[in-house]
């Protein structure tokens, strides 16, 4: 099933991450785990830089390592989840 997570990043801003899950319980656990550590490793990319990096990754499925290193743990988590989703979709083809 498709899942959409919304994580607040500022007062009126959020990051939306789409993914897939095999059960509602798994989706809830993934949300809790990522929500509790989303900003654990610093500020990361600002919202504009994050949108550009995320959109660029979604188009090309590549990301410069220096951009990845600047991300906080939540942003890195979102990229890793997209990477897993992409691999699952490629495996089905």
N, C-alpha and C positions, 0 to 999 in steps of 0.2 A: 504494500500500500504506500501511496505517496504521503509524505509528511512535510509540513512547513513549520519551521521554528522561527520565532521572533525574539531577538535579544536586544534590549535597550542599550544604546550606546551614548546617549545624551538625553537632555530633558524631553525633547520631542522627536528624537531620532531612534532608529533601530536598524539592525541588520537582519535580513531575512535569509534563511538557509533552507533549501529544499533538499530532501533526501528520500530514502526509502527505508521501510522497516517491515519486519515480518509480523510484528504484533504491536498492539497498543502499549503493552507493558514495556516492550523494548524501546519504543519511542519515548515513553515517559522517563525511563532510566537514562537514555541518551541525553534528553533535555536537562534532567537534573544534574548529570555529570558535567555537561558543557556549561550550563548556566552558573554553577558554583565556581568554576575556574576560568570564566571567560576573560577576566581582566587580570588574571593572576601574575602575568609577567610584564606589567608595564602598560603604557598607553597604547602602543602599537601605532598603526597607520591612522591618520585622521580620517573622518568619514569620506571625504572626497577622494583621497588616495586609495582608501579601501575599495570604494566603488570601482575606480579605474582598474585596480589590480584584480579584483574579483571578475569584473566583466571581461578583462583581457584573458584571464585564465579560462573562463567559460568558452571563449571563442577559439583559443589556440591550444588549450590543455598544457600550456607550459608557463612557467613563472620564473623570473630571474631569482637566483639565490639571495642576492642582496635585498630584494623586496621581501622575500619570505622571512629573512632574518629580522627585519624591522617590525614584523607583525607581532601582536601579543598572542598569547596562547589560544584565545578564542578564534582569532582570525586564522591562525594556523590550523586549528581544528576544522574550521569550515572548509578550507582548501583540501585538507586530507579527506574529509567526507565526500567532497565532490570528486576527488581523484578515485575513491573507492566506487562511487556510483558510476563513473565513466567506465571503469574497468568491468563492472558487472554488465553494463549495457553492451560493451564491445564483445564480451564473452557470449552474449545471447545472439549476436549476429552471425 
